[in-house]
Amino acid sequence: MRSLPQADPGIPDSRTPTRYLLWTARNQAGALAVGIGFATLWWFAQALMPHVLGRGIDAVLGKDSGGLVTWSAALLGLGLVQAYAGIMRHRLAVYNWLAAAYRTVQVTTRQATRLGATLPKRLSTGEVVSVGNSDIAHIGNSMDILLRGTGSIVAIVTVTVIMISTSLELGLLVLVGVPLMAIAVGPLLKPLHKRQQAHRELQGELSTRAADIVGGLRVLRGIGGEQVFAERYREESQRVRHAGVRVAGVESVLEGAQILLPGLLIAIVTGIGASFAVGGQIRTGQLVEFYVYAVFLIGPMRTLTEAADKLTKGHVAARRVIRILAIEPEVSGGAESSPGGLLHDVESGVTVRPGTLTAIASGTPEDAIEIADRLGRYTDGQVSFGGIDLGSLPLREVRARVLVADNNARLFAGRLRDELDVRGDASPEAVRQALHAACAEDIVEALPDGLDAHVAEAGREFSGGQQQRLRLARALVADPEVLILVEPTSAVDAHSEARIADRLAKARAGKTTLVCTTSPLVLDRTEHVIYVEGGRVRAEGAHRELLATEPAYAATVTRGED
């Protein structure tokens, strides 16, 4: 059963990965600003500690007890500030990560609901699943790193100012060395970006392959194709692995640069600082201060290179999200309303009379499916509802009044009761009657917890026939103004099919119902049958009347048998 679209999906207007990340940041600007404030305070407190420590050492060497107490108290105070700011920074980092990640889940899910039948035509399952598997983590990381990245810049500036005020030569060395290190890792980012993009695309294709194999495993085993598809999956898996190794190659060089370049800067600063101390240009405490600063700079420098890496990954992940958000639905609605009545498809000539149980019989099942899609407004077509163009009605109204239930509909994980009553407003008696009409009572009775039993993903614990009967019950519980059923009994035995046909006619008595089927058992219980050939209506009437007067219809519904 096709899902009802949500209201205003709140999808950003941005159509580039960078704008999407900016849109995400704007939507959590308050939390980001507070987090950046705490991260800045955290780094700032750390940046002052070496200076205070150097002054304390000078106080010890100068036997200044009062100065030692003062600088010790200052060091303790900075430690307390750093601890508090670090805790709050981490809490806000986690919050911002979750906010960005699940905001992405929200807009993606709402867009998928908005697109409806358009989405599977334009994107593979794996490509959509990859957003939830990995992309939300990278987008969350890109928001998280903004906190520490901004604070690290403040820390580097603070250290540079302190060092310049202490020793112009050492301060300038740091001031020049930091940008050089940042520039040195720049050439690694572009190839990393490309390899990550290729890796993401291969992962999406592999996810699609895995979903196809799992979904069709029973069929593959039946035709002996399990080994063939397993080998194809193995080959694609190896391509993903090789792509991952190529990404890891660049990342390893980047990680090495994060250690090597700051290490070189530490060695240079420490060596020059030691020579200055020996020459009496700086005090012993200042030498220690410079050494600690050189070691300390590894942290903010690693954070900056980490920020470049995570922002690159976030950019790659945002590109996949934008691909989904950029898709427009194939159909749209207007603002008119319809009183209801005849549902007429101009292209085929099919007219569904209000309050009757009508059937479409076609020798080519695809023709009936296309007509059902047009009548349900899942594809464009000249269709009128009560004399009003169906395309001029709001799409939400069409979904609420015309329900198309086909065999591509899925059972989702959760309580069976919630699966059947998707709106949550049906009475227990209505659910019971729907189960009875669909001959699905035995399915519920066999479950230990009955309607409160948990349904696994895609209802895999049920057979094909059981799933079909539960889907029919779900459609009947919805009780729409117009119900269109596509082959609702194709997977059940003849005895169950006959009972469903009888009960369906009674359950939908006086309500507009269209059944696309070639089952004689179902057709015999309908009030009106429309025979379609080549996508056009060729004959109409009662089932038995058409059997006697239309040889093509008789051949279609009897499969050529007498």
Backbone torsions as a table, in degrees:
resi	resn	phi	psi	omega
1	MET	NA	130.5	-174.4
2	ARG	-78.2	141.6	-170.3
3	SER	-79.3	152.8	177.5
4	LEU	-79.5	130.2	-179.6
5	PRO	-68.8	149.7	178.1
6	GLN	-76.9	167.2	173.9
7	ALA	-71.1	-167.7	-176.3
8	ASP	-33.2	109.6	-174.3
9	PRO	-74.3	-12.0	178.9
10	GLY	65.1	33.1	-177.3
11	ILE	-79.8	134.0	-178.8
12	PRO	-66.1	151.7	178.7
13	ASP	-77.7	-13.4	-176.4
14	SER	-62.4	146.6	-178.9
15	ARG	-128.6	18.1	174.4
16	THR	-130.5	152.9	179.8
17	PRO	-57.5	-41.3	-179.2
18	THR	-62.3	-44.1	179.8
19	ARG	-66.8	-33.0	177.8
20	TYR	-65.2	-43.8	178.2
21	LEU	-62.7	-38.9	177.3
22	LEU	-66.1	-38.8	177.4
23	TRP	-62.4	-42.4	177.9
24	THR	-62.0	-43.7	179.9
25	ALA	-63.3	-41.5	-179.7
26	ARG	-62.9	-34.7	-178.0
27	ASN	-73.5	-13.0	175.6
28	GLN	-131.2	37.2	-174.8
29	ALA	-60.9	-39.6	-179.0
30	GLY	-61.2	-49.8	-179.7
31	ALA	-64.9	-37.6	178.1
32	LEU	-65.3	-42.2	-178.4
33	ALA	-63.9	-45.0	179.0
34	VAL	-65.0	-41.7	178.8
35	GLY	-62.8	-41.5	178.2
36	ILE	-64.7	-36.4	177.7
37	GLY	-61.7	-47.3	179.1
38	PHE	-67.4	-37.9	178.3
39	ALA	-64.9	-39.7	178.2
40	THR	-64.1	-44.7	178.8
41	LEU	-62.3	-39.2	179.7
42	TRP	-62.4	-49.0	178.7
43	TRP	-67.6	-38.5	-177.5
44	PHE	-62.9	-42.2	177.9
45	ALA	-61.7	-41.6	177.9
46	GLN	-65.3	-37.6	-178.1
47	ALA	-66.4	-29.4	-179.8
48	LEU	-81.9	-21.4	-174.9
49	MET	-59.3	-46.6	178.9
50	PRO	-59.5	-36.7	178.9
51	HIS	-63.9	-45.6	178.7
52	VAL	-64.6	-39.9	179.4
53	LEU	-62.8	-42.9	178.3
54	GLY	-61.4	-40.7	178.4
55	ARG	-66.2	-35.8	177.0
56	GLY	-64.9	-40.8	178.1
57	ILE	-63.9	-41.6	177.2
58	ASP	-61.7	-37.0	178.5
59	ALA	-65.7	-38.8	177.6
60	VAL	-64.2	-47.6	-179.6
61	LEU	-63.8	-33.2	179.6
62	GLY	-88.7	3.3	-179.7
63	LYS	53.5	42.9	179.1
64	ASP	-100.1	93.3	-175.8
65	SER	-63.7	-43.0	179.8
66	GLY	-62.1	-43.4	177.8
67	GLY	-64.4	-37.1	178.8
68	LEU	-62.8	-44.0	178.5
69	VAL	-62.9	-41.8	-178.4
70	THR	-63.2	-48.5	-177.5
71	TRP	-72.5	-29.6	174.8
72	SER	-66.1	-41.9	177.7
73	ALA	-64.5	-39.4	178.2
74	ALA	-63.8	-39.6	178.6
75	LEU	-64.8	-40.1	177.5
76	LEU	-64.1	-43.7	179.2
77	GLY	-61.7	-42.5	177.2
78	LEU	-63.0	-36.5	178.2
79	GLY	-63.7	-41.5	178.7
80	LEU	-66.4	-42.5	178.2
81	VAL	-62.2	-43.5	-179.5
82	GLN	-63.0	-40.8	-179.3
83	ALA	-63.2	-48.0	-179.7
84	TYR	-64.1	-47.9	-179.0
85	ALA	-63.6	-35.4	179.1
86	GLY	-65.6	-41.2	178.4
87	ILE	-63.2	-47.6	-178.2
88	MET	-67.3	-38.1	177.4
89	ARG	-60.0	-43.7	-178.8
90	HIS	-66.4	-41.9	178.8
91	ARG	-60.5	-44.8	-179.6
92	LEU	-71.8	-30.0	175.9
93	ALA	-64.3	-43.7	178.2
94	VAL	-64.2	-42.4	179.0
95	TYR	-60.4	-47.7	-178.9
96	ASN	-65.0	-36.4	176.0
97	TRP	-60.1	-51.4	-178.1
98	LEU	-64.5	-41.2	-178.9
99	ALA	-61.7	-45.4	-179.3
100	ALA	-68.0	-42.5	-177.4
101	ALA	-64.7	-47.9	-174.8
102	TYR	-83.4	-18.4	168.3
103	ARG	-66.2	-37.3	176.2
104	THR	-64.5	-41.6	176.4
105	VAL	-60.5	-42.4	-178.6
106	GLN	-62.9	-51.6	-176.6
107	VAL	-67.3	-33.2	178.1
108	THR	-68.2	-44.1	180.0
109	THR	-65.4	-42.6	179.6
110	ARG	-65.8	-37.6	177.0
111	GLN	-66.5	-40.1	178.2
112	ALA	-62.0	-40.3	177.6
113	THR	-67.5	-39.4	179.5
114	ARG	-65.1	-39.7	-178.9
115	LEU	-72.3	-33.5	179.2
116	GLY	58.8	-124.7	-175.9
117	ALA	-68.6	-13.5	-179.7
118	THR	-71.3	-35.3	-172.4
119	LEU	-59.2	-52.7	-178.9
120	PRO	-64.4	-18.7	177.9
121	LYS	-78.3	-26.1	-173.0
122	ARG	-103.6	-28.7	-177.4
123	LEU	-134.0	150.9	177.6
124	SER	-79.1	160.8	178.6
125	THR	-60.6	-42.9	-177.5
126	GLY	-61.5	-35.2	-178.6
127	GLU	-66.9	-36.4	178.5
128	VAL	-74.6	-42.2	-178.9
129	VAL	-62.7	-34.7	-178.2
130	SER	-61.0	-26.6	177.5
131	VAL	-61.2	-45.7	179.6
132	GLY	-77.4	-26.6	-178.1
133	ASN	-74.7	-44.5	-172.1
134	SER	-135.6	-35.0	-171.5
135	ASP	-66.2	-35.6	-179.2
136	ILE	-64.6	-32.0	178.5
137	ALA	-66.4	-41.9	-179.5
138	HIS	-68.8	-37.6	177.7
139	ILE	-67.9	-40.4	175.4
140	GLY	-61.8	-41.4	178.5
141	ASN	-62.9	-35.5	-179.6
142	SER	-66.5	-30.4	175.1
143	MET	-78.0	-38.6	-179.7
144	ASP	-61.4	-44.4	-174.3
145	ILE	-69.7	-18.6	177.8
146	LEU	-60.6	-32.9	-178.9
147	LEU	-66.4	-58.5	-177.5
148	ARG	-68.6	-33.6	-180.0
149	GLY	-63.7	-44.8	178.5
150	THR	-64.8	-43.5	179.0
151	GLY	-63.1	-35.5	-179.7
152	SER	-66.2	-34.9	176.8
153	ILE	-63.1	-43.5	177.9
154	VAL	-61.6	-40.7	-179.9
155	ALA	-63.2	-43.6	-179.7
156	ILE	-64.0	-41.7	178.3
157	VAL	-63.2	-43.7	-179.8
158	THR	-61.0	-47.2	179.7
159	VAL	-61.5	-42.4	-179.2
160	THR	-62.3	-43.2	179.4
161	VAL	-62.7	-44.9	-179.6
162	ILE	-62.6	-42.9	-177.3
163	MET	-69.2	-37.5	178.4
164	ILE	-66.4	-40.0	179.4
165	SER	-67.7	-25.4	178.7
166	THR	-87.4	-47.3	179.9
167	SER	-146.2	114.6	-177.4
168	LEU	-59.8	-40.9	-177.0
169	GLU	-64.3	-48.8	-179.6
170	LEU	-67.2	-37.3	178.5
171	GLY	-63.1	-44.2	178.3
172	LEU	-66.2	-34.1	177.6
173	LEU	-60.4	-44.3	177.1
174	VAL	-67.6	-41.5	-178.2
175	LEU	-61.5	-36.1	178.2
176	VAL	-83.4	-36.8	-175.7
177	GLY	-67.1	-37.7	-178.0
178	VAL	-63.3	-50.9	177.8
179	PRO	-61.7	-36.1	179.4
180	LEU	-62.3	-39.8	178.0
181	MET	-65.9	-39.8	178.4
182	ALA	-63.9	-40.6	179.6
183	ILE	-67.4	-33.9	-176.2
184	ALA	-64.7	-33.9	-178.9
185	VAL	-87.5	-9.0	-178.8
186	GLY	-56.6	-45.5	-178.9
187	PRO	-61.8	-16.9	-179.7
188	LEU	-80.3	-20.7	-172.2
189	LEU	-72.6	-38.6	-178.1
190	LYS	-64.5	-50.8	176.2
191	PRO	-63.0	-32.5	177.0
192	LEU	-63.5	-42.7	178.9
193	HIS	-58.8	-47.9	-178.3
194	LYS	-63.6	-44.5	-177.9
195	ARG	-68.2	-35.4	177.0
196	GLN	-66.4	-39.5	178.3
197	GLN	-62.7	-45.4	178.7
198	ALA	-63.3	-39.4	179.3
199	HIS	-64.2	-42.9	179.1
200	ARG	-61.2	-43.1	-178.7
201	GLU	-64.2	-42.0	178.4
202	LEU	-66.0	-36.6	177.1
203	GLN	-63.3	-40.8	178.1
204	GLY	-62.9	-42.8	178.4
205	GLU	-64.3	-39.6	179.9
206	LEU	-66.9	-38.5	177.3
207	SER	-62.5	-40.1	177.2
208	THR	-62.7	-45.1	178.8
209	ARG	-60.0	-43.9	-179.3
210	ALA	-63.1	-43.0	179.3
211	ALA	-62.8	-40.6	179.1
212	ASP	-64.2	-43.0	-178.3
213	ILE	-65.8	-45.5	-179.5
214	VAL	-64.0	-43.4	-179.4
215	GLY	-65.0	-32.6	-177.5
216	GLY	-110.6	22.9	-175.3
217	LEU	-61.5	-39.9	-178.7
218	ARG	-64.4	-41.2	179.3
219	VAL	-67.2	-41.9	-179.5
220	LEU	-60.4	-41.5	178.7
221	ARG	-66.5	-35.0	-178.9
222	GLY	-66.5	-32.4	-177.7
223	ILE	-104.0	5.3	177.6
224	GLY	75.3	23.8	-176.9
225	GLY	-102.1	6.6	-177.0
226	GLU	-60.5	-44.4	-177.3
227	GLN	-65.7	-38.4	-179.0
228	VAL	-63.4	-46.8	-178.4
229	PHE	-71.6	-31.6	176.0
230	ALA	-63.9	-38.0	178.8
231	GLU	-67.7	-40.0	177.4
232	ARG	-63.4	-40.8	178.3
233	TYR	-64.0	-39.7	179.8
234	ARG	-62.5	-41.7	179.7
235	GLU	-64.5	-45.1	179.8
236	GLU	-66.4	-35.5	178.0
237	SER	-62.6	-38.9	178.6
238	GLN	-67.0	-35.4	177.1
239	ARG	-65.1	-39.0	177.0
240	VAL	-65.1	-40.6	179.8
241	ARG	-63.0	-45.0	179.3
242	HIS	-63.3	-39.1	177.3
243	ALA	-64.2	-38.9	177.3
244	GLY	-64.6	-38.0	177.6
245	VAL	-64.2	-39.2	178.5
246	ARG	-64.5	-39.0	175.9
247	VAL	-64.3	-44.6	-178.6
248	ALA	-62.8	-32.0	179.1
249	GLY	-60.4	-46.6	178.9
250	VAL	-68.9	-40.5	-179.7
251	GLU	-63.6	-36.5	179.6
252	SER	-64.9	-40.3	176.7
253	VAL	-63.8	-40.0	178.7
254	LEU	-64.1	-42.7	178.3
255	GLU	-63.5	-42.2	178.6
256	GLY	-62.1	-38.7	178.9
257	ALA	-65.1	-32.0	178.9
258	GLN	-66.2	-24.8	177.5
259	ILE	-93.1	-44.9	-173.9
260	LEU	-65.9	-49.7	-173.8
261	LEU	-65.5	-48.4	175.0
262	PRO	-62.3	-34.4	178.5
263	GLY	-62.2	-41.3	176.8
264	LEU	-62.5	-41.6	179.2
265	LEU	-63.2	-40.4	178.3
266	ILE	-61.3	-45.6	-178.1
267	ALA	-62.0	-43.3	-178.3
268	ILE	-66.9	-47.4	-178.6
269	VAL	-63.2	-42.9	-179.0
270	THR	-65.3	-42.2	-179.5
271	GLY	-62.8	-46.8	-179.5
272	ILE	-67.5	-39.9	179.4
273	GLY	-62.6	-38.9	178.6
274	ALA	-63.6	-41.4	179.1
275	SER	-65.3	-35.2	177.4
276	PHE	-67.2	-38.9	179.9
277	ALA	-65.9	-41.9	178.2
278	VAL	-62.8	-36.7	-179.1
279	GLY	-82.1	-1.3	178.3
280	GLY	79.6	11.9	-179.5
281	GLN	-77.3	-25.9	176.7
282	ILE	-134.9	157.7	-179.7
283	ARG	-80.1	167.9	178.9
284	THR	-62.0	-42.4	178.6
285	GLY	-62.2	-36.6	178.4
286	GLN	-68.3	-34.3	175.4
287	LEU	-61.7	-46.7	176.4
288	VAL	-60.2	-40.5	179.5
289	GLU	-60.3	-44.2	179.6
290	PHE	-65.7	-39.3	179.4
291	TYR	-63.6	-47.3	-179.9
292	VAL	-62.6	-38.2	177.9
293	TYR	-63.8	-40.2	179.5
294	ALA	-63.0	-40.0	176.5
295	VAL	-69.1	-42.4	-178.6
296	PHE	-59.6	-36.2	-176.4
297	LEU	-63.0	-18.8	176.5
298	ILE	-58.4	-40.3	-178.5
299	GLY	-60.5	-60.0	-179.8
300	PRO	-63.5	-31.2	178.7
301	MET	-68.4	-41.9	176.2
302	ARG	-63.1	-37.1	179.2
303	THR	-64.0	-39.3	179.5
304	LEU	-65.7	-43.2	178.2
305	THR	-69.4	-34.7	175.2
306	GLU	-64.0	-39.5	178.2
307	ALA	-61.8	-42.0	179.0
308	ALA	-62.5	-41.0	-179.6
309	ASP	-66.4	-47.7	-175.8
310	LYS	-71.3	-35.1	176.4
311	LEU	-67.4	-33.4	175.9
312	THR	-65.7	-46.4	178.2
313	LYS	-63.6	-39.5	177.6
314	GLY	-63.7	-35.4	177.8
315	HIS	-65.0	-42.7	178.6
316	VAL	-63.9	-44.9	-179.5
317	ALA	-65.0	-39.7	-179.9
318	ALA	-64.2	-29.6	178.9
319	ARG	-62.1	-39.2	179.0
320	ARG	-67.8	-40.0	178.2
321	VAL	-62.2	-42.8	-179.5
322	ILE	-63.0	-35.1	178.0
323	ARG	-59.8	-36.2	178.6
324	ILE	-75.2	-43.6	-176.9
325	LEU	-69.0	-23.2	-177.6
326	ALA	-79.8	-12.8	-178.9
327	ILE	-74.9	135.5	176.9
328	GLU	-105.0	143.3	177.9
329	PRO	-59.3	145.9	179.2
330	GLU	-70.2	-25.9	-179.9
331	VAL	-124.2	154.0	178.4
332	SER	-140.8	170.4	-177.8
333	GLY	-118.6	176.2	178.4
334	GLY	-117.3	-147.5	-175.8
335	ALA	-127.7	7.6	-179.4
336	GLU	-82.5	176.9	177.0
337	SER	-135.7	159.0	-177.9
338	SER	-128.5	140.1	177.6
339	PRO	-76.0	-7.6	-176.0
340	GLY	89.4	175.2	-179.2
341	GLY	131.4	-137.6	-179.1
342	LEU	-63.6	135.9	173.8
343	LEU	-110.2	112.4	-169.8
344	HIS	-125.0	129.8	176.2
345	ASP	-104.7	113.1	-175.5
346	VAL	-65.6	-42.1	-174.4
347	GLU	-60.1	-43.1	-178.5
348	SER	-95.9	-22.2	-175.2
349	GLY	86.8	5.4	-179.8
350	VAL	-72.6	130.9	175.3
351	THR	-125.5	121.5	179.3
352	VAL	-98.9	116.5	-177.5
353	ARG	-77.3	140.3	179.8
354	PRO	-68.0	140.8	175.4
355	GLY	76.8	10.4	-178.6
356	THR	-121.1	157.0	173.9
357	LEU	-95.6	105.7	-175.3
358	THR	-110.0	151.2	177.3
359	ALA	-127.9	146.7	170.2
360	ILE	-112.0	122.2	176.6
361	ALA	-113.6	126.9	-178.8
362	SER	-140.0	137.7	177.2
363	GLY	-67.2	-22.5	177.0
364	THR	-112.6	105.6	-176.1
365	PRO	-55.6	-32.2	-178.6
366	GLU	-60.9	-33.3	179.2
367	ASP	-62.5	-43.9	179.8
368	ALA	-65.8	-38.3	179.5
369	ILE	-65.6	-41.4	178.8
370	GLU	-63.2	-39.2	178.6
371	ILE	-65.4	-43.2	178.8
372	ALA	-61.1	-40.4	179.2
373	ASP	-65.0	-38.8	178.2
374	ARG	-69.2	-42.0	179.8
375	LEU	-65.3	-30.4	178.4
376	GLY	-90.7	2.2	179.3
377	ARG	63.2	38.8	173.4
378	TYR	-95.9	-15.8	170.3
379	THR	-137.2	157.7	-179.5
380	ASP	-68.2	146.5	176.8
381	GLY	-178.7	163.4	177.1
382	GLN	-85.6	92.9	-177.6
383	VAL	-126.4	135.1	177.4
384	SER	-117.0	146.5	179.0
385	PHE	-129.1	106.9	-175.8
386	GLY	65.2	32.3	179.6
387	GLY	83.1	-2.0	179.9
388	ILE	-106.9	136.3	178.2
389	ASP	-58.1	124.4	-177.8
390	LEU	-61.2	-31.6	180.0
391	GLY	-69.9	-15.2	-179.9
392	SER	-90.0	-5.6	177.9
393	LEU	-86.2	149.9	174.4
394	PRO	-58.2	136.7	-176.2
395	LEU	-60.4	-35.6	179.1
396	ARG	-62.9	-38.8	178.6
397	GLU	-67.1	-40.2	178.3
398	VAL	-60.8	-44.5	-179.0
399	ARG	-64.7	-33.7	-179.2
400	ALA	-73.9	-29.3	-174.0
401	ARG	-101.2	-27.4	-178.7
402	VAL	-121.4	116.2	-177.9
403	LEU	-112.2	124.1	175.7
404	VAL	-105.1	118.2	179.4
405	ALA	-115.8	115.6	-179.7
406	ASP	-124.7	-178.6	-175.8
407	ASN	-83.2	2.5	173.6
408	ASN	-90.0	-6.5	179.5
409	ALA	-66.8	150.9	-174.9
410	ARG	-115.9	152.2	166.7
411	LEU	-94.9	131.8	-178.0
412	PHE	-98.0	164.1	178.3
413	ALA	-69.6	141.2	179.8
414	GLY	142.8	-173.0	178.3
415	ARG	-66.4	140.8	179.7
416	LEU	-61.9	-36.5	179.5
417	ARG	-59.9	-42.5	179.4
418	ASP	-70.2	-30.2	178.1
419	GLU	-67.5	-36.7	-178.2
420	LEU	-80.9	-40.7	179.6
421	ASP	-103.8	80.1	-172.7
422	VAL	-69.4	-25.7	179.1
423	ARG	-88.2	-17.9	177.2
424	GLY	77.3	16.6	-177.7
425	ASP	-120.9	8.7	-179.4
426	ALA	-84.0	144.4	178.4
427	SER	-77.8	156.9	176.7
428	PRO	-55.7	-33.9	179.6
429	GLU	-68.3	-38.7	178.8
430	ALA	-64.7	-39.5	177.6
431	VAL	-65.1	-42.5	-179.9
432	ARG	-62.7	-42.7	179.9
433	GLN	-65.6	-38.3	178.4
434	ALA	-65.1	-42.2	177.5
435	LEU	-63.3	-38.5	178.7
436	HIS	-65.6	-44.7	-179.4
437	ALA	-63.7	-32.6	-178.9
438	ALA	-90.7	5.1	-178.0
439	CYS	54.1	40.6	-177.6
440	ALA	-110.7	10.7	-179.0
441	GLU	-63.6	-38.7	-178.7
442	ASP	-64.3	-29.7	178.7
443	ILE	-64.7	-45.9	-178.9
444	VAL	-68.4	-40.0	-179.2
445	GLU	-64.1	-29.5	-178.9
446	ALA	-77.8	-12.9	-179.4
447	LEU	-85.1	136.2	-178.3
448	PRO	-56.4	-38.8	-177.8
449	ASP	-104.2	10.8	178.5
450	GLY	58.9	-131.8	-179.0
451	LEU	-68.5	-15.6	178.0
452	ASP	-89.8	3.9	178.7
453	ALA	-67.0	149.3	-179.8
454	HIS	-86.1	129.9	178.0
455	VAL	-94.8	129.6	177.8
456	ALA	-74.2	166.9	179.9
457	GLU	-55.4	130.9	-179.2
458	ALA	63.4	13.8	178.7
459	GLY	59.0	38.3	-171.7
460	ARG	-68.7	-14.4	178.0
461	GLU	-78.4	-8.7	179.2
462	PHE	-101.3	150.0	175.5
463	SER	-72.9	171.3	179.8
464	GLY	-59.6	-43.4	179.4
465	GLY	-66.1	-38.1	177.9
466	GLN	-66.3	-42.4	177.6
467	GLN	-61.1	-40.7	-178.9
468	GLN	-63.9	-41.2	179.2
469	ARG	-67.8	-37.1	177.4
470	LEU	-68.1	-37.2	176.7
471	ARG	-64.5	-39.4	177.7
472	LEU	-63.9	-42.2	178.0
473	ALA	-61.4	-40.9	178.7
474	ARG	-61.3	-41.6	179.0
475	ALA	-65.6	-37.9	-179.9
476	LEU	-71.3	-34.6	176.9
477	VAL	-63.4	-37.4	179.7
478	ALA	-62.0	-31.4	175.6
479	ASP	49.5	59.7	-178.2
480	PRO	-77.3	167.3	177.3
481	GLU	-64.1	-41.2	176.7
482	VAL	-127.5	122.6	179.4
483	LEU	-112.8	123.8	178.5
484	ILE	-115.1	116.0	-178.1
485	LEU	-109.1	128.7	179.7
486	VAL	-106.5	111.7	179.9
487	GLU	45.1	62.9	-175.5
488	PRO	-75.6	-9.1	-176.8
489	THR	-126.3	18.9	-174.2
490	SER	-68.5	-19.9	-175.2
491	ALA	-110.5	10.9	-179.1
492	VAL	-110.6	162.1	179.9
493	ASP	-74.4	166.6	-174.2
494	ALA	-62.2	-38.0	-178.8
495	HIS	-64.3	-46.8	178.8
496	SER	-65.8	-36.8	-179.4
497	GLU	-61.9	-41.4	180.0
498	ALA	-65.3	-41.6	178.8
499	ARG	-66.3	-41.0	179.0
500	ILE	-62.6	-41.7	-180.0
501	ALA	-60.1	-44.8	178.7
502	ASP	-63.7	-47.4	-175.0
503	ARG	-72.1	-33.4	179.0
504	LEU	-64.6	-42.4	179.4
505	ALA	-60.8	-39.3	179.6
506	LYS	-73.6	-40.3	-177.4
507	ALA	-65.7	-32.4	-177.1
508	ARG	-106.7	20.8	179.7
509	ALA	-59.7	128.8	179.4
510	GLY	78.9	3.6	-179.7
511	LYS	-117.3	148.7	-177.5
512	THR	-73.6	117.9	-177.7
513	THR	-138.6	134.3	177.0
514	LEU	-124.1	127.7	179.5
515	VAL	-117.5	123.3	175.1
516	CYS	-93.8	107.7	-174.7
517	THR	-160.8	160.0	171.6
518	THR	-121.5	16.1	179.2
519	SER	-76.6	120.3	178.7
520	PRO	-60.0	-33.5	-179.1
521	LEU	-64.4	-38.7	179.0
522	VAL	-77.7	-44.1	-177.6
523	LEU	-60.8	-32.8	-177.8
524	ASP	-69.6	-19.9	-179.4
525	ARG	-96.2	-3.5	-178.8
526	THR	-84.9	160.3	179.6
527	GLU	-87.7	-25.5	-176.5
528	HIS	-150.7	134.9	-179.2
529	VAL	-120.1	135.4	176.7
530	ILE	-115.6	120.2	179.2
531	TYR	-95.4	124.3	-176.9
532	VAL	-114.4	133.5	176.8
533	GLU	-138.8	128.3	-177.4
534	GLY	64.6	26.9	178.7
535	GLY	81.5	5.6	-179.2
536	ARG	-127.5	150.9	177.7
537	VAL	-69.6	126.6	178.6
538	ARG	-108.5	-26.3	-179.7
539	ALA	-161.8	154.3	177.2
540	GLU	-140.2	154.6	177.9
541	GLY	150.4	-168.6	176.3
542	ALA	-75.4	155.7	-176.8
543	HIS	-57.0	-51.1	-176.3
544	ARG	-67.2	-34.1	177.4
545	GLU	-64.1	-43.8	179.7
546	LEU	-67.9	-33.8	176.6
547	LEU	-59.4	-37.5	-176.4
548	ALA	-82.5	-26.1	-172.2
549	THR	-111.6	-16.2	-176.2
550	GLU	-122.3	97.2	-178.9
551	PRO	-57.9	-37.1	-179.2
552	ALA	-66.1	-39.4	177.6
553	TYR	-65.8	-45.0	180.0
554	ALA	-59.7	-41.2	-179.8
555	ALA	-66.7	-33.4	-178.4
556	THR	-70.9	-47.0	-173.8
557	VAL	-84.1	-21.8	177.8
558	THR	-100.0	2.7	-179.4
559	ARG	56.6	34.0	177.0
560	GLY	81.3	4.8	-178.8
561	GLU	-92.5	153.4	177.1
562	ASP	-73.3	NA	NA
